[in-house]
Amino acid sequence: MYRTPYRIHIKTTTSTTHQQNTNHASRTSNHETPEHNLHPKMTTQPSTDTIRVAILDDYASTSQPYFDPLLSTHKSLKVDYIPSTIPNYTSPADLQSQVQRLQPYQIISTMRERTKFPAELVSQLPNLKLLLTTAMHNAGIDVAACEKQGVVVCGTNVRGEAAARGAKKGGDTTNEQTWALLLGVMRGIAADDARVKTGGGEAWQDGMATGLAGRTLGLLGLGRLGLHAAVTGVLGFGMEVVCWSTNLTQEVADERAVSKGLGKGVLRVAKDKESFFREADVVSVHYVLSERSVGIVGEQELGWMKESAFLVNTSRGPLVDEKALVSALRAGKIRGAGLDVFDVEPLPADSP
């Protein structure tokens, strides 16, 4: 996705430090397309000029402990933390506000696709030399425009926080979030908690929870994160697994199953997209966001699902048509959804 075909001289090695320490990398290292080496070729050279760095969209303030130590060793750096987001440029005024905010910076570090970098923005950032992003894929960055402008795009490719704790290879925080949401929505944990807190005794229980054992887990995408979810579903909860993606074959699914100690045929590839959505009791999305995959779960796909089925998305918001999902939930076409990602982040106050 990203190309770095040229050598660029900058006056700091911030990108390397960021790449080794960012703890959000596991969220977005999806797997339906091959990863590329995003390490730019850089050299350092002393300078007294100030290098301005903008850290965008870090709502949880996770990056500051990693960037702040650089200030003592790189006196020319000035780091600004900008947690507020201009998510969509729906008017020329929005775009110009973003241009004015980002124009001073030579280095910008962004989180996922929260802030978009289309050509019309990149072309108006003459000082920008290095654009950092968490993980190896970011559909919000116009890479061709960055190349034309001479901007290096660099992503992270490490396990981050878990590795720093000495976690064994194979664990993944995104998989943890997937199952937290899946259990929460299928077992009704969040809904029941809200009823107990706000409804009193009359709202003690509303319906039965859905058990996982023997149910069919549908994995939309069987890359690294999808495979983690598959192992948890089979070994942890006794679920059947059906999977689908555009180019996924049973041979590939069997190879990946065996690599995790599962037998051939345990991860069954659906014959087509429609069959996949019709069979699954819960669909978990693990797909790479691209122009082709936007809205891959839309009105038609939601219509194929069982009324008793659930949807979980920990991948990328635009993969699911939000309007179609809200409509399906309100009409009772599916039973529930657990979402960790949205079209617009942070979620607007007026979001349904």
N, C-alpha and C positions, 0 to 999 in steps of 0.2 A: 504493500500500500504506500509506504513512504520511501522516497528515494533520496540519497545523499551523494550525488555523483561528482561532487566537487569538494575541494578543501576550503575551509573557511577559517580565518584567523580571528579569534576573539580573545578577550583578556581575562577569562576566568574559566574554571573547569566546573562550573555550577552544574551543568547537565549530568556529569558523571556522578556527582554526589547525589543529585536528585534521583538518578536511575537506580542507585544502590539502596536508597533508603525509603522511597515512596511506598506507603503501605496500602495503596489502593490498587496495585497492579493486578491482583487476582480477580477483581471485579470484571475486567474487560478483556482479559486474554482469551477470547473465544476462539473457535477452532475450526470452522468450516472452510477457512481459507488459510494457506500456509503463512507462517510468521516470517517476517523479513528482518534482517539485521539493520537496526535503526541507529547504531552507534555512529555519530558523525565523526569525521576526522578533524580534530581540532588541535591547535598548538597554543601555548600560552606565551604572552609577551608582556613585559612590564609596561605600565602606563599610569599616569596620574589622572587620567580622565575618569570621570564618574560613569559607572555602568549601572543603569537603572533596571531593576528586576521587579516585575509585577507577578504576584501570586493570586490567581483568580479562583473564585468559587469554592474556597476551602472553608465550608461552613463549620466544620468540626475543629478547625485550627490544628490539623495534624502535621502540617508542613513546617510550621515555625521552628520546632526544635531541630530540624535538619538544616534549614537555611540560615538561622541566626548564627550558628558557629562559624559560618563562612565570613561573617563580617569582621571577625578578629584577624583572619588570615588573608583576607582580600579587602584591603582598605578602600579600594575604589568602588566597591559594591554599595548600592543603596537599594534595600528591599522594601517594597510596599505590599501590604496585604489588603486585597480588595474582595471581601466576601460577597458583596451584593452583585447580582447578576442582571444583565440586560439580555434576556433569553432569546427573543426573536426581534428581528429588525422589521417591524410591521410598517414603519414609516421612515421617511428620510431623516426625520428628527432623531429617531432611535439610533440609526446608523451613525449620524454625526456625533451624538453623545458618546457612543463607543469609541469613535475615532479620536475625539478630544481626550478621552480618558486614557487611551492606550498609546497615543502617539509618542510620548516621551521615552518609551521603554525599548531597550535593546534585547531584553530577554523576557519572555512571558511564559509562565507555567500555568496550565489550565487543567481542570478536572473533567475528564470524560467529554461529553458533548454539551455541557452546560452552557458554555459560551461558544457561539459559532464563529468560525473564521472563513467566511466566503471571500471570493476574489475582490468584491467591492470594498471589503474592510482591509484585507491584506495590502491591497494596492495603495492604501492611504496611510500605511504605517512605515514610512521611509527609514526609521531608526531600527526597526525590528531585524534581528540577526538570528535569533534562536527561539523556536517555539517548542516548549516541552508539553507532553501530555501523558496522563496515566495510561499504562498498558500500550499495546502494540497496534491498536486500531482506533481511529477516531473519525467517524463519518462527518463530523462537524467542521473538519479542516479541509479546505481546498488545497490539496498538496501541489497540484500543478501551478496554482497561483503563487504558492510559497516558493517553488523552484524558480519561477519567472522573476520573482522579487529578490532572489538570492537568500532566502530564509531556510535554515536547516530545521527540519521537523524531527524531533527525537522522542521516543517512547520508552516506557519502563518494561522490564522483562525479568522481574524477580518476584519471589514470594513475599518479600517485605516483612511485615510484622510477625507473622507466624515463624518464618525462618529465623528471625532475631531471637525468638523465644526458644529455639532449638527444636521446633516441631519436626516430626518425621515427615519425609517426603510422601505426598499423597493426600494430605489434609488440605482443605481449602475453605476459607471463610465465606466465599460466595455459596458453596454447597451448604454450609451451616445456615446461611440466611434463607436459601431455598427451602430447606426442611423446616425451619422455624415458621415461615409463611405457610407452607403446605400443611403442617400440623395445625397451625393456628386457624386456618380457614376450614379445613376438613373436620376438625374436632370442635369448631365453634368457640374457640378459647376467647378471642377478642370480643365477639358478640355477646357471649355469656357474661364476660367480665363487665361489659358496659351495662348489661341489664341488671346485674346485681348491684352495681354502684348507683344506678339512676332510677330503677324501676321498683325497688322494694320487693316484697315477697310475692306479689302477683306475677312478677316477671322472672321468677326463679329459673325457669327452663322453658325454652321454646323450640321444640323439636329434638330429634336425636342426632348425635354426632355420627360422622361417617368413619368407620374403621378402615384401616389401610391394608391389612393382611388379605391377600387374595385379589385385591383390586388391581386394575391395570394402570400403570404409570406410563404416560405418553411423553416421550422426550423429543421435543422439536429441536433437533441438533444433537449430535453425538460426538462432540469434540471433547476437550479436556474436562470442562465443567459438566457437560451432559453425562460423561462417563462417570464422574464422581457421583452424580445424582443416581445413576443406574445402580452402582455398587451399594449405595446406602439403601435404595429401595428394595433390592433383592435380598441382601444379607441382613439388613437392619429391620425391615418391616415385612418381609415375605411377599413382596409385590411381584406381579408379572410386569414385564417391560416391553412396550412397543415403541419404536422410534422411526423418525422420518426426517430427511432433509433432501434437498434437490438432487444431490449426487451420491447419496448414501446407498451402498449395496450391502447385502447380507454377508458377503465375504469380509468386507471391511468391519462390519459390526462384530462378526465372530472373532476376528483378529484382536479387536479392542477388548472384547469380553475375556478372551484367554489371557491377555496381558494383565488383567486384574484378578485372575484366579477364578473367573466364571467359565462355564462351559459353552461350547458352541450352541447356538440357537437360543440361549438364555435372553439375549437382546435381539428381539425379533423386529425385522424391518417391515413396515407396512407396505402393501402392494402399491399404494398410491396415497396422496395427501388426504383425500376424502376418507378413505378407510381408517387412516391414522386418527383423525379427529372423531370419527364415529366410535371407534373402539375404546378410546382412553376414558378412564374415570377421572383422571386429573391430567391436564396438559401442563408441562413445565417447559418454559421457553429458554433455550440455550443457543441462540443463533447470532451470527455476526450481522451487525447493522450495515446495510449498504443501500444504494439506490434501488436495487432489485428486491431487497427484503423488507423495505418499509411497508407496513400494513400486511405482513404475511399472515397475521391473524386478523381477519376482517369479518364483515357481516356474514359472508358465506361460510367461513370456517366455524364461526361461533354457532351458526345455524345447524351445522353438522353435528355438533356436540350433544351429548345426552343432557336432558334437563337436570339430571342428578350430578353432572360433572362440574369440575372446578378448573380454574385457570390460575397459574402462578407465573409471574414474569420477574426474573432477577437479572435479565440481560440488558435490554435497551427499550425505553418507552415507545419509540416510534414503530417498533416491530408489531405492536398491537394497536389497532384502530380504536382509540379511546372512546370516541362517540359511539361506535358500534358496540363496544363492550358495555358502556353505561346503559345503552338501550337494551341489550340482551339481559343484563342483570335486573333492570326494572321490569322487564316483561316476563321474568322468570324462565328465560330460555336456557340458562345455566344456573347452577345453585350458588356459586360464589367465586370470588377472585381474590388473590393475594398479590399485591404489587409492591415492588421495591423501586421501580423506575417509572418515569412519566415523560410525556411529550415535552412538557415544560417543567424545569426544575430551577428553583424550588416551586412546589405545587402552588398555583395561585389560590388566593383565599376564596374565590368564587367557583373553584373547580367542583363539579358534581361528585 
